[in-house]
Amino acid sequence: MGHSNFHPVVVSLAFGLSVFSPSAWAQDGVFFSEQGPSVADLVYVSGKRDQQTVYTFTLTNDTSVDMVEFYASPQRASDWESNVLGDKTVQSNGDWTTITLTGNRGCMYDFLAVFADGDKLEKYGIDVCELENHTYYDN
């Protein structure tokens, strides 16, 4: 992605003037210039820090066995995180629940579903930014 449509923006602060030029670049929503972070960058960072991203999708169990646990961990996590179902069960044959994931942790997640008969299904590389429904079926 080039900067052909990028227009300089002048940000005026009590501490001085900062110009975001086409030589500025963005990483994780924070703009940096070749000279390093400016006062405007630092104000922008502190404003973003409290915001959380929320991803919501419908989890459907179309298998013949109840789903008793469901884990959704960012791909960069080193281990499965907590069971997002808590003590809830997603019943077999079409029962569903809404899953909500929060935090600025990227779009790519891995899922682990655990069923009442002990079967476990792992799915990798799920884009939760685009996900609306996720359904498990019998093989």
Phi, psi and chi 1 to 4 in degrees:
 res  aa     phi    psi   chi1   chi2   chi3   chi4
   1 MET       -  122.2  168.2  174.0   12.7      -
   2 GLY   -92.1  178.4      -      -      -      -
   3 HIS  -103.6   24.8  -67.8  -70.8      -      -
   4 SER   -62.3  -29.2   60.7      -      -      -
   5 ASN  -101.0   11.5  -66.6  -25.2      -      -
   6 PHE   -86.8  123.6 -170.0   84.9      -      -
   7 HIS  -110.1  136.3  -58.6  -74.4      -      -
   8 PRO   -58.7  141.3  -19.8   29.0      -      -
   9 VAL  -123.5  129.9  176.0      -      -      -
  10 VAL   -98.3  127.1  177.5      -      -      -
  11 VAL  -116.1  120.8  178.2      -      -      -
  12 SER  -105.3  129.0  178.0      -      -      -
  13 LEU  -127.7  166.4  -60.1  170.1      -      -
  14 ALA   -60.6  -25.6      -      -      -      -
  15 PHE   -90.0   -5.6  -56.3  105.0      -      -
  16 GLY   148.0 -164.1      -      -      -      -
  17 LEU  -122.9  133.4 -174.2   66.8      -      -
  18 SER  -127.1  133.0  175.7      -      -      -
  19 VAL  -112.4  121.3  177.4      -      -      -
  20 PHE   -86.7  114.8  -70.3  110.5      -      -
  21 SER  -109.9  173.5   66.3      -      -      -
  22 PRO   -59.8  -15.2  -27.5   35.6      -      -
  23 SER   -81.2   -9.1   64.7      -      -      -
  24 ALA   -74.9  153.1      -      -      -      -
  25 TRP  -136.7  159.0   51.9  -81.9      -      -
  26 ALA  -114.1  142.6      -      -      -      -
  27 GLN  -141.1  122.7  177.5  178.9  -17.3      -
  28 ASP    53.2   38.9  -65.0  -30.3      -      -
  29 GLY    80.1    2.7      -      -      -      -
  30 VAL  -112.1  129.9  179.9      -      -      -
  31 PHE   -88.1  136.8  -73.7   93.9      -      -
  32 PHE  -127.9  151.0  -66.0   90.1      -      -
  33 SER  -108.9  172.6   68.6      -      -      -
  34 GLU   -63.9  -20.3  -66.8  171.1  -11.5      -
  35 GLN   -88.5    0.4  -67.8   77.4   35.1      -
  36 GLY   100.8 -180.0      -      -      -      -
  37 PRO   -64.3  140.0  -15.3   24.6      -      -
  38 SER  -101.2  178.3   67.8      -      -      -
  39 VAL   -59.2  -39.9  174.1      -      -      -
  40 ALA   -62.1  -39.0      -      -      -      -
  41 ASP   -61.3  -43.5  -66.2  -32.4      -      -
  42 LEU   -67.0  -37.4  -61.3  175.8      -      -
  43 VAL   -64.5  -43.0  169.3      -      -      -
  44 TYR   -61.9  -43.0 -175.5   74.5      -      -
  45 VAL   -61.8  -47.4  169.8      -      -      -
  46 SER   -66.0  -29.0   65.8      -      -      -
  47 GLY   -71.7  -31.8      -      -      -      -
  48 LYS   -83.6  -21.2  -71.2  -74.9  -75.6 -176.7
  49 ARG   -59.6  -33.0 -159.3  167.3  -87.0  153.3
  50 ASP   -87.1   -7.6  -65.9  -26.8      -      -
  51 GLN   -83.6  140.0  -65.2 -180.0    5.4      -
  52 GLN  -120.1  144.5  -77.5 -160.1   15.8      -
  53 THR   -89.4  140.4  -55.5      -      -      -
  54 VAL  -121.1  126.9  176.5      -      -      -
  55 TYR  -115.3  127.8  -52.9  109.5      -      -
  56 THR  -128.1  135.4  -57.2      -      -      -
  57 PHE  -148.9  162.8   61.6   93.0      -      -
  58 THR   -93.5  127.5  -58.8      -      -      -
  59 LEU  -103.4  119.0  174.4   67.0      -      -
  60 THR  -115.5  136.5  -56.3      -      -      -
  61 ASN  -108.5   96.0 -178.6   10.8      -      -
  62 ASP   -97.6   21.4 -109.0  -12.4      -      -
  63 THR   -89.5  178.0   71.4      -      -      -
  64 SER   -95.1    8.9   57.4      -      -      -
  65 VAL  -129.6  141.3 -178.7      -      -      -
  66 ASP   -62.5  140.7  -66.9  -11.6      -      -
  67 MET   -92.2  123.0 -177.2 -175.4  -60.1      -
  68 VAL  -106.7  -18.4  -66.2      -      -      -
  69 GLU  -144.2  149.0  -63.1  173.8   29.4      -
  70 PHE  -146.6  126.4 -177.4   75.5      -      -
  71 TYR  -117.3  135.6  -58.5   86.0      -      -
  72 ALA  -131.6  109.8      -      -      -      -
  73 SER  -122.7  139.1  -60.3      -      -      -
  74 PRO   -57.8  146.4  -19.0   28.6      -      -
  75 GLN   -57.0  -29.7  -82.1 -164.5  -41.0      -
  76 ARG   -79.6   -6.9   63.0  179.0  176.7 -127.2
  77 ALA   -69.4  147.3      -      -      -      -
  78 SER   -86.7  -12.4   58.2      -      -      -
  79 ASP  -154.3  166.8 -157.1   -3.2      -      -
  80 TRP   -66.0  138.2  -67.4  109.6      -      -
  81 GLU   -90.1 -165.1  -62.4  179.6   -8.2      -
  82 SER   -68.5  155.8   61.3      -      -      -
  83 ASN   -66.6  113.2  172.0   17.6      -      -
  84 VAL   -74.7  -13.1  -64.7      -      -      -
  85 LEU   -79.3  -18.4  -69.2 -179.4      -      -
  86 GLY    62.9 -125.9      -      -      -      -
  87 ASP  -100.4   13.4   55.1    5.5      -      -
  88 LYS   -81.2  148.8 -175.3 -173.4  -56.6 -175.3
  89 THR  -118.4  135.4  -63.2      -      -      -
  90 VAL   -97.1  107.1 -176.6      -      -      -
  91 GLN   -61.9  158.1  -58.3  -67.3  -40.8      -
  92 SER   -69.0  170.8   59.9      -      -      -
  93 ASN    60.0   43.6  -58.3  -45.6      -      -
  94 GLY   107.1   -0.7      -      -      -      -
  95 ASP   -64.6  153.3 -169.9   19.6      -      -
  96 TRP  -145.0  164.0   59.0  -86.3      -      -
  97 THR  -148.0  160.3 -170.4      -      -      -
  98 THR   -95.1  129.2  -59.9      -      -      -
  99 ILE  -106.2  131.9  -58.8  -67.1      -      -
 100 THR  -122.8  123.3  -58.7      -      -      -
 101 LEU  -112.2  136.2  -54.2  173.3      -      -
 102 THR  -123.4  162.3   59.2      -      -      -
 103 GLY   110.4  158.3      -      -      -      -
 104 ASN   -92.6   76.2  -62.3  -38.8      -      -
 105 ARG  -121.1   16.8  -54.6  176.7   74.7 -165.7
 106 GLY    86.8  175.1      -      -      -      -
 107 CYS   -95.1  -24.8  -68.7      -      -      -
 108 MET   -91.0  119.2  -58.9  -49.8  -70.3      -
 109 TYR  -124.8  158.7  -86.2   67.6      -      -
 110 ASP  -113.0  143.3  -63.4  -27.2      -      -
 111 PHE  -117.2  145.3  -68.4  167.6      -      -
 112 LEU  -133.3  119.8  168.0   63.6      -      -
 113 ALA  -108.8  133.6      -      -      -      -
 114 VAL  -117.8  131.2 -180.0      -      -      -
 115 PHE  -108.4  160.6  -63.8   87.6      -      -
 116 ALA   -59.2  -26.5      -      -      -      -
 117 ASP   -87.1    5.2   62.6    1.4      -      -
 118 GLY    95.0  -10.9      -      -      -      -
 119 ASP   -64.9  145.0  -80.2   -9.4      -      -
 120 LYS  -128.4  134.0  -63.6  178.1 -179.7 -179.4
 121 LEU  -120.2  122.7  -69.3  175.7      -      -
 122 GLU  -106.7  136.3  -63.9  179.8   15.3      -
 123 LYS  -129.7  136.0  -64.9 -175.3  178.3 -177.7
 124 TYR  -118.4  149.7  -61.0   97.0      -      -
 125 GLY    71.4   41.7      -      -      -      -
 126 ILE   -88.7  126.0  -52.9  -64.1      -      -
 127 ASP   -87.3   98.6 -175.6  -12.3      -      -
 128 VAL   -74.1  -14.0  -63.6      -      -      -
 129 CYS   -69.2  -28.3  -67.5      -      -      -
 130 GLU  -106.2   -7.1  -60.2  -64.7  -34.6      -
 131 LEU   -78.5  130.1 -171.1   62.4      -      -
 132 GLU  -113.0  -39.8  -67.1  179.7   17.3      -
 133 ASN  -137.0  140.4  -58.3  -64.2      -      -
 134 HIS  -133.7  118.0 -168.9   75.3      -      -
 135 THR  -119.2  137.4  -57.4      -      -      -
 136 TYR  -103.3  133.5  -75.6   86.0      -      -
 137 TYR  -121.3  157.8  -60.6   95.3      -      -
 138 ASP   -67.8  146.4  -78.2  -26.7      -      -
 139 ASN   -75.9      -  -71.2  -23.3      -      -
